[in-house]
Amino acid sequence: MVGFVYSEAALMRSAGKEQSACQLKWEEGEEGLMRFMITCRIPVEKGDELAKAAGLHSTIHSIMEELKPEAAYFSEIEGGRGAYIVVNVDDASQISSIAETLFLGLGATIQVHRVMVPEELGQATPAIEQASQKKDG
């Protein structure tokens, strides 16, 4: 039995303003940030425990306050509670702290992927084309 699925509208943050993910712009001086998408799965037992104690919402709220994500979407993942969380970090070593927050707060399992917005992909295109030519050459 899965219990209820925690579902909430997307939480979008960028300098305290709501925007769509493709409209987000870096503040001046933030060019070095890296964007990661975290797929977070909350075990049914832990989610049920928090829900029954009326602590699920407050725990998630507290974690979001700590992580300060660019975006967070809560949904069902593989039949259970989950979230897709986009965070910006200065250094990949910060992922350990983010992971521990999710492990300890929610008992979550996570997957972490480096992601780009369309503008970043456009900046990477010359390197992609160069790598393609090397492979063919």
Backbone torsions as a table, in degrees:
resi	resn	phi	psi	omega
1	MET	NA	128.3	-176.5
2	VAL	-82.2	-28.2	-171.8
3	GLY	79.7	-164.7	-179.4
4	PHE	-81.1	153.4	177.8
5	VAL	-98.1	121.9	178.9
6	TYR	-72.4	121.3	-178.5
7	SER	-135.4	132.8	-178.5
8	GLU	-145.6	149.9	177.3
9	ALA	-60.3	157.2	-178.1
10	ALA	-59.8	138.6	174.4
11	LEU	-102.8	115.2	-177.3
12	MET	-116.3	130.6	178.6
13	ARG	-132.8	133.9	169.9
14	SER	-158.2	106.6	-177.2
15	ALA	52.9	34.6	177.2
16	GLY	76.9	8.4	-178.4
17	LYS	-115.7	144.6	176.2
18	GLU	-80.7	131.2	179.1
19	GLN	-150.1	162.6	173.7
20	SER	-78.2	156.4	-175.3
21	ALA	-57.5	-36.2	-178.4
22	CYS	-75.7	-13.7	-179.6
23	GLN	-94.0	-6.3	-176.0
24	LEU	-67.1	135.6	178.8
25	LYS	-123.4	143.7	176.2
26	TRP	-72.2	144.4	171.0
27	GLU	-70.5	156.1	180.0
28	GLU	-57.3	134.3	179.6
29	GLY	89.5	2.7	-177.7
30	GLU	-104.9	20.3	-174.9
31	GLU	-61.5	-26.4	-175.3
32	GLY	-80.5	-3.1	-177.3
33	LEU	-69.0	147.2	175.5
34	MET	-113.4	141.5	-178.0
35	ARG	-105.5	131.0	177.7
36	PHE	-127.0	141.6	172.1
37	MET	-105.7	128.0	179.6
38	ILE	-109.9	124.5	170.9
39	THR	-94.5	119.9	-173.5
40	CYS	-116.9	122.9	176.6
41	ARG	-111.5	125.3	-178.9
42	ILE	-97.4	121.4	179.7
43	PRO	-57.4	141.9	-178.3
44	VAL	-54.3	-46.1	-176.5
45	GLU	-61.1	-47.0	-179.1
46	LYS	-66.7	-42.3	177.8
47	GLY	-62.4	-42.7	178.2
48	ASP	-63.6	-42.8	179.3
49	GLU	-58.9	-47.7	179.6
50	LEU	-65.9	-41.5	-179.3
51	ALA	-63.6	-44.4	-179.1
52	LYS	-65.8	-30.2	179.0
53	ALA	-90.2	9.1	-177.9
54	ALA	56.3	34.2	-178.0
55	GLY	-114.2	-0.6	-176.3
56	LEU	-64.9	-50.7	-178.3
57	HIS	-62.5	-45.1	-178.2
58	SER	-67.1	-35.7	177.7
59	THR	-65.5	-46.4	179.4
60	ILE	-64.3	-42.7	178.8
61	HIS	-59.4	-45.0	179.5
62	SER	-61.5	-42.9	178.8
63	ILE	-64.4	-42.2	178.9
64	MET	-64.1	-37.7	177.2
65	GLU	-63.3	-38.3	-179.8
66	GLU	-73.2	-43.6	-176.2
67	LEU	-77.9	-28.3	-176.5
68	LYS	47.9	60.8	-176.3
69	PRO	-70.4	154.5	171.0
70	GLU	-66.8	-37.6	179.0
71	ALA	-155.1	151.1	175.2
72	ALA	-146.7	125.3	-179.8
73	TYR	-120.1	127.4	-179.5
74	PHE	-106.4	132.2	-173.2
75	SER	-157.9	177.4	169.9
76	GLU	-82.5	135.6	175.5
77	ILE	-129.5	119.0	-179.8
78	GLU	50.9	42.0	175.4
79	GLY	82.8	5.2	179.5
80	GLY	-133.3	-176.7	179.3
81	ARG	-72.8	144.2	178.0
82	GLY	-166.3	179.6	-179.5
83	ALA	-153.5	153.0	169.9
84	TYR	-115.1	117.1	-173.1
85	ILE	-121.4	128.0	178.1
86	VAL	-107.8	121.4	180.0
87	VAL	-122.7	153.3	175.6
88	ASN	-114.0	131.1	-179.5
89	VAL	-131.0	153.8	176.5
90	ASP	-79.0	-32.2	-173.6
91	ASP	-144.7	138.5	-177.7
92	ALA	-59.1	-22.9	179.6
93	SER	-64.4	-19.1	178.1
94	GLN	-68.8	-17.6	179.7
95	ILE	-60.8	-34.0	178.9
96	SER	-58.7	-44.8	179.3
97	SER	-65.1	-41.7	178.2
98	ILE	-62.3	-45.4	180.0
99	ALA	-60.7	-46.0	-179.1
100	GLU	-61.7	-37.4	177.4
101	THR	-59.0	-42.8	-179.7
102	LEU	-74.3	-37.8	178.6
103	PHE	-63.5	-50.6	-175.0
104	LEU	-73.9	-39.0	-176.7
105	GLY	-76.2	-36.2	-173.6
106	LEU	-123.6	-3.8	-174.6
107	GLY	64.4	25.0	-170.5
108	ALA	-73.4	154.1	164.0
109	THR	-104.6	144.4	-175.6
110	ILE	-135.2	158.3	167.4
111	GLN	-128.0	137.4	-177.7
112	VAL	-120.7	129.2	-179.6
113	HIS	-131.9	133.8	173.0
114	ARG	-72.0	129.3	-179.0
115	VAL	-129.4	162.5	-179.6
116	MET	-132.6	152.4	170.0
117	VAL	-87.5	166.0	-176.7
118	PRO	-53.3	-37.6	179.7
119	GLU	-62.6	-40.3	179.0
120	GLU	-67.5	-38.5	176.8
121	LEU	-62.4	-41.3	177.1
122	GLY	-60.0	-39.7	178.2
123	GLN	-67.2	-28.4	-179.6
124	ALA	-83.2	-14.3	-174.1
125	THR	-54.3	-45.6	179.0
126	PRO	-58.1	-40.1	179.1
127	ALA	-68.6	-35.2	177.7
128	ILE	-65.4	-45.0	179.6
129	GLU	-64.2	-40.4	178.6
130	GLN	-63.7	-43.6	178.5
131	ALA	-63.9	-37.6	177.8
132	SER	-62.8	-42.3	-179.9
133	GLN	-66.5	-37.2	177.4
134	LYS	-63.7	-40.4	-179.5
135	LYS	-65.0	-40.7	-178.9
136	ASP	-76.7	-23.2	-174.4
137	GLY	-85.3	NA	NA
